[in-house]
Amino acid sequence: MVIAEASADREEILLAEIDLDHLEDVRRNWPFLRDRRIDAYQGIERRYLDREAGKA
């Protein structure tokens, strides 16, 4: 879910309202996002990029 998005070609100040109660519910119900191990994903982008390069 995208809450707000700034333009890519100029400087902007971006403000968005966030429901902190909803955020807490998401953190509680999706522990994967809280407890993920970043090192477990090492190299995954390289495999994706290699596969995409093979299509060219």
Buried (B, 14 or more C-beta within 10 A) or exposed (E): EEEEEEEEEEEEEEEEEEEEEEEEEEEEEEEEEEEEEEEEEEEEEEEEEEEEEEEE
